[in-house]
Every structure is written in C-alpha cells, then in structure tokens.
Amino acid sequence: MEQLLEDIPTEPLYGLIAFTDFWNDFGFPSDSPHEVQGRWNSLGPQEYYTQENLERTIQRHQKWVENEIEEIKKTNCAGSS
C-alpha cells in the first residue's frame, strides 16, 4: 500500500482505478478505506472521477496505513510483555 501511495497516478481516472485494482486483488475487505463508484453508494462518474475525490481517497488511505501500523505496534507490544 505504501508503494501504491508513492506511485499513484495524479490523474483522477487512473489514480482511482489504481486504488480499485489494488483492493480488487484483496477481494475488497470490509476494513478497506477505498470507495468504489457505484458500489454501495450513489456517486456518479462526474462526482467520483474528480481531483478532489482522488485527494480524499489518498488521505483516507494514508490514514488507514497509519492506523494499521499503530495497531501492529500495539499488538507487538502487548505480545512482548
């Protein structure tokens, strides 16, 4: 995920497709921060494929990575006590 965030295309269409492809490979787990246009939402293409949505999506994914790292640290600390 960190590599994807570093290499994400800056054009909204390709950036959002890259996120969708990434999560598709994992079967769209329920804790995924990714929102797919038209999947359990009413976002149309004009709303979804915007620079603003790409930026929000990047922010959600960055926050998700940070939270996952924190959870791993907590688990490792609890296990080593």
Buried (B, 14 or more C-beta within 10 A) or exposed (E): BEEBBEEBEEEBEEBBEBBBEBBEEEEEEEEBBBBBBEEEEEBEEEEBBBEEBBEEBBEBBBEBBEEEEEEEEEEEEEEEE
